[in-house]
Amino acid sequence: MAENKIGNSKLAIENKLSRSFDWHNATQFLGALNDNVFQGLMIFFLIGTLGTDRKADINAMAAIIFVVPFLLFTPFAGSLADWFSKRQIIVMAKAVELGVMVAGCVIFYFNFTVGIYAALFLMCTQSAFFGPCKYGIIPELVHKDQISRANSFMEGMTYLAIVIGAALGPVLAKGTGRNFEVAGLFCIAFAAAGLFTSTRIEKTKPIGEKSKISVFFIRDVWATLRRVRHDRDMILAVFASAYFMLIGGFAKINLIPYGMETCGYSDIDSGFLFVIAALGIGAGSYLAGRLSGRNVELGIVPLGAVGMAVTAICLGAVSPVADGAVCTFRSDPRWGVFTLVFLMGISCGLFIVPIHSFIQLRAPEKIRGRVLAASSFLGWIGVFLAALLVKFVCGTLGVDSRWMFLTLGILTLVLAVVTVWRLPDFLVRLILVLLTRTIYRIRTRGEENVPTEGPALIVSNHVSWADAVVLMATQQRRIRFVMDREISQNRWVGWVFRLGQIIPISATDPPKKIVAALREARQAMDDGYLVCIFAEGTLTRTGLLNKFRGGFERIVKGTDYPIIPTYIGGLWGSILSHYHGKLLGALPRKLPYPVGVHFGEPMAADSDSQRIREAIEELSVDFYDAKKPKRLSLGETFIKSARKHWAKPCLSDTMGKRLSFGKSLIASAALADKLRIRTVGQQNVGIFLPSSVGGALANLAMALLNKTAVNLSYVASVEDRACMIETARIRTVLTSRTFLEKLNLDRKTLPGAIFIEDIVSSVTPTQKRQALLRALFMPRAKLAHR
């Protein structure tokens, strides 16, 4: 147990994100917070100056000015991120941010409308240079298997900053009585704090390649996309990221008019709707990180897309308040609207975290900054189009903001259909994993032994029909299973396994077909997949490991691909195993059903089947050892059974003695109380009694004392018995005078001999009553001396 605790602690330390990443996350948190506070103050300042009737125009104009710097400078910023140290660029951007915030406070003081737009432009310019470094530096600060988790924390903290910033803007505006120059001092403080945290990030080296930058930045973006056009999945991820930016920009612009028109809120109260959305995005981002684990789980993307579409359509269908009605966020909360906005945020978080993680992992290291910049550039075009759309449709044509959400929902529904069509296997896999984790409580050990990238062959025992989905649920990586052809042809579940691209094989196949299946498994590993094979070839009928069938070694022959021995424990006894004689032969005993999966250390590709089988057997020992601390002791198990079957028969012998479970517990408790004093400081106690009720009670008494009963053989010689006593370090032996007389043995041959007749005769009526009360009412662990 001590070794397990040390191993778990070491693994937790290894999985912890670096301190430098924490400082980087704090830096971007403060930057996002400042952006949203300043933009909120600016919008409220302009609405108060120009009038509430121009709210849609002001929001759209602010959004356009917010976007333009990202369009102009993002491609150039991406090239700089490849040329220079990303940490150095981050520090410089934070220094510029501090200067812009000081200038913003001065502009607020002089009530200079045009100047506030200029300050917003400068603020967004420094953010444009910060953007490619924000995500591009993550792979330089964390390990590859931590990228998804780092992105989930990054997105979560970003939207937490947006939540606080969106809420803090209205609070500062109200709290200072619309004294915006005083409220702006908070922006200066946030910028100063961001500059400090940026200096704590560890120094990084330039790792990209230098290339010429065109004045026509669109040409640079096009050139970058052309360089990665062969990777169709990444191109789709880049455009999916851009669409998310369009949705996010549209929602942020449209929510304030939506709150004012549909809910009857003021402009400041309507700003809190985006707080709810940002809370949802943060929650969705965290959930996406948890689901992704060490890898990128693309199956989440279709779920997020469907969620965004449905919630947007529902928001468009909400009935508005009566004309002229004035409501407040607190006095008249629209819980249905709040729920939809929050769920839309969760869907956005589920959608974008896998997309961002995938782009960072898949982009070539030397042009990662430019790929991220190109993705960001397309995203800001989406935000720009959203701003123009809201300004034209809502501001010029006067269309209700509800119809805008309805239109967005229908467009997103098309995207959802496309993602489900493009990623059906990922989606089905995710649903299977979630369902499996609901039905089974899976505890995994040695997960770090499975590589996060590159090929490996998993060789596992075969216990039940659920083995494949249980193994699938332990890994975020896709696994190609070599499985029985009969399962793949099953009309109920076969389509699921075919969608997962299983490699069918059968013992009845002709040799050519078997060789073809093994070659397909080898090709899958050459393509970088994890491949799993159940080397027994069939389900176990006894719960024990069957003999391995030969041939699977050919899959990795002549390669350096690792073999991962794996043991699935706990499924023997489930309804999908042969424990009950046939599959589905009984009802489930408990839900969720406890299962353990142990991955062994990687073995060389030239390991033979016998060595691999031995490794799996050793993992089975580890599985049962891990269960011991949580299992009841022998004494506790007997107490539980005796109390449940109190009056039922328990013990009998050839001498005519019969005891019920209740009487057996009382007798063993009384005997244990007498033996406890005589065996202080002794773990092993010898028992030299015949197979009888007395002998059984002696063993039960030792179990209640949590001691080891060493039953000495009466057919062994005196010398052999003396050797047993010495080996077990026994100082006390419980025996019987009558038994020794029948065997014609001297008590001196048994060191520390005590007689059961003497102990039984010394038990008083009071002690019997006390034993009865303990047997009935004493806590099980205490009665069993745990």
MOCOR-V899594 format. One record per residue. N is the residue number from 1. OMEGA is omega as a letter, one per 20 degrees, with the letter a starting at -180 (* if undefined). Layout:
BEGIN
N,OMEGA  N,OMEGA
END
This chain:
BEGIN
1,r  2,r  3,r  4,r  5,r  6,r  7,r  8,r  9,r  10,r  11,r  12,r  13,a  14,a  15,a  16,r  17,a  18,r  19,r  20,r  21,r  22,r  23,r  24,r  25,r  26,r  27,a  28,r  29,a  30,r  31,r  32,r  33,a  34,r  35,a  36,r  37,a  38,r  39,r  40,r  41,a  42,a  43,r  44,r  45,a  46,r  47,r  48,a  49,a  50,r  51,a  52,a  53,a  54,a  55,a  56,r  57,a  58,r  59,a  60,r  61,r  62,a  63,r  64,r  65,r  66,a  67,a  68,r  69,r  70,r  71,a  72,a  73,a  74,r  75,r  76,r  77,r  78,r  79,r  80,r  81,r  82,a  83,a  84,r  85,a  86,r  87,r  88,r  89,r  90,a  91,a  92,r  93,r  94,r  95,r  96,r  97,r  98,r  99,a  100,r  101,r  102,r  103,r  104,r  105,r  106,a  107,r  108,a  109,a  110,r  111,a  112,a  113,a  114,a  115,a  116,r  117,r  118,r  119,r  120,r  121,a  122,r  123,a  124,r  125,r  126,r  127,r  128,r  129,r  130,a  131,a  132,r  133,a  134,r  135,a  136,a  137,a  138,r  139,r  140,a  141,a  142,r  143,a  144,a  145,r  146,a  147,r  148,a  149,r  150,r  151,r  152,r  153,a  154,r  155,r  156,r  157,r  158,a  159,r  160,r  161,r  162,r  163,a  164,a  165,r  166,r  167,a  168,r  169,r  170,a  171,r  172,r  173,r  174,a  175,a  176,a  177,a  178,r  179,a  180,r  181,r  182,r  183,a  184,r  185,r  186,r  187,r  188,a  189,r  190,r  191,r  192,r  193,r  194,r  195,r  196,a  197,r  198,r  199,a  200,r  201,a  202,a  203,r  204,a  205,r  206,a  207,a  208,r  209,a  210,r  211,a  212,r  213,a  214,r  215,r  216,a  217,r  218,r  219,r  220,r  221,a  222,r  223,r  224,a  225,r  226,a  227,a  228,a  229,r  230,r  231,a  232,a  233,a  234,r  235,r  236,r  237,r  238,a  239,r  240,r  241,r  242,r  243,r  244,r  245,r  246,a  247,a  248,r  249,r  250,a  251,a  252,r  253,a  254,a  255,r  256,r  257,r  258,r  259,a  260,a  261,a  262,a  263,a  264,a  265,r  266,a  267,a  268,r  269,r  270,r  271,a  272,r  273,r  274,r  275,r  276,r  277,a  278,r  279,r  280,r  281,r  282,r  283,r  284,r  285,r  286,r  287,r  288,r  289,r  290,r  291,a  292,a  293,a  294,a  295,r  296,a  297,a  298,r  299,r  300,a  301,r  302,r  303,r  304,a  305,r  306,r  307,r  308,a  309,a  310,a  311,r  312,r  313,r  314,r  315,r  316,a  317,a  318,r  319,r  320,r  321,r  322,r  323,r  324,a  325,r  326,a  327,r  328,a  329,a  330,a  331,a  332,a  333,r  334,a  335,r  336,r  337,a  338,a  339,a  340,r  341,r  342,r  343,r  344,r  345,r  346,r  347,r  348,r  349,r  350,a  351,a  352,a  353,r  354,r  355,a  356,a  357,a  358,a  359,a  360,a  361,a  362,a  363,r  364,a  365,a  366,r  367,a  368,a  369,a  370,r  371,r  372,r  373,r  374,r  375,r  376,a  377,r  378,r  379,a  380,r  381,r  382,r  383,r  384,r  385,r  386,r  387,r  388,a  389,r  390,a  391,a  392,a  393,a  394,a  395,a  396,a  397,r  398,r  399,a  400,a  401,r  402,a  403,r  404,r  405,r  406,r  407,r  408,a  409,r  410,r  411,a  412,r  413,r  414,r  415,a  416,r  417,r  418,a  419,r  420,r  421,a  422,a  423,a  424,a  425,r  426,a  427,r  428,r  429,a  430,r  431,r  432,a  433,r  434,r  435,r  436,a  437,r  438,a  439,a  440,r  441,a  442,r  443,a  444,r  445,r  446,a  447,a  448,r  449,r  450,a  451,r  452,r  453,a  454,a  455,r  456,r  457,r  458,r  459,a  460,r  461,a  462,a  463,a  464,r  465,a  466,a  467,a  468,a  469,r  470,r  471,r  472,a  473,r  474,a  475,r  476,r  477,r  478,r  479,r  480,a  481,r  482,a  483,r  484,a  485,a  486,a  487,a  488,a  489,r  490,a  491,a  492,a  493,a  494,a  495,r  496,a  497,r  498,r  499,r  500,r  501,r  502,r  503,a  504,r  505,r  506,r  507,a  508,r  509,r  510,a  511,a  512,a  513,r  514,r  515,r  516,r  517,r  518,r  519,r  520,r  521,r  522,r  523,r  524,r  525,r  526,r  527,r  528,a  529,r  530,r  531,r  532,r  533,r  534,a  535,r  536,r  537,a  538,r  539,r  540,r  541,a  542,a  543,r  544,a  545,r  546,r  547,r  548,r  549,a  550,r  551,a  552,r  553,a  554,a  555,a  556,a  557,r  558,r  559,r  560,r  561,a  562,r  563,a  564,r  565,a  566,r  567,r  568,a  569,r  570,a  571,r  572,a  573,r  574,a  575,r  576,r  577,r  578,a  579,a  580,r  581,r  582,r  583,a  584,a  585,a  586,r  587,r  588,a  589,a  590,r  591,i  592,a  593,a  594,a  595,r  596,r  597,a  598,r  599,a  600,r  601,a  602,r  603,a  604,a  605,a  606,r  607,a  608,a  609,a  610,r  611,r  612,r  613,r  614,r  615,r  616,r  617,r  618,r  619,r  620,r  621,r  622,a  623,a  624,r  625,a  626,a  627,a  628,a  629,a  630,a  631,r  632,r  633,r  634,r  635,r  636,r  637,r  638,r  639,r  640,a  641,a  642,r  643,r  644,a  645,a  646,a  647,a  648,r  649,a  650,a  651,r  652,r  653,a  654,r  655,r  656,r  657,r  658,r  659,r  660,r  661,a  662,r  663,r  664,r  665,r  666,a  667,a  668,r  669,r  670,r  671,r  672,a  673,r  674,a  675,a  676,a  677,a  678,a  679,a  680,r  681,a  682,r  683,a  684,r  685,a  686,r  687,a  688,a  689,r  690,r  691,a  692,r  693,r  694,r  695,r  696,r  697,r  698,r  699,r  700,r  701,r  702,r  703,r  704,r  705,a  706,r  707,a  708,r  709,r  710,a  711,a  712,a  713,r  714,r  715,r  716,r  717,r  718,a  719,r  720,a  721,r  722,r  723,r  724,a  725,r  726,a  727,a  728,r  729,a  730,r  731,a  732,r  733,r  734,a  735,a  736,r  737,a  738,a  739,r  740,r  741,r  742,a  743,a  744,a  745,r  746,a  747,a  748,r  749,r  750,a  751,r  752,a  753,r  754,a  755,a  756,r  757,a  758,a  759,a  760,a  761,a  762,r  763,a  764,r  765,r  766,r  767,r  768,r  769,r  770,r  771,r  772,a  773,r  774,a  775,a  776,a  777,a  778,r  779,a  780,a  781,a  782,r  783,r  784,r  785,r  786,*
END
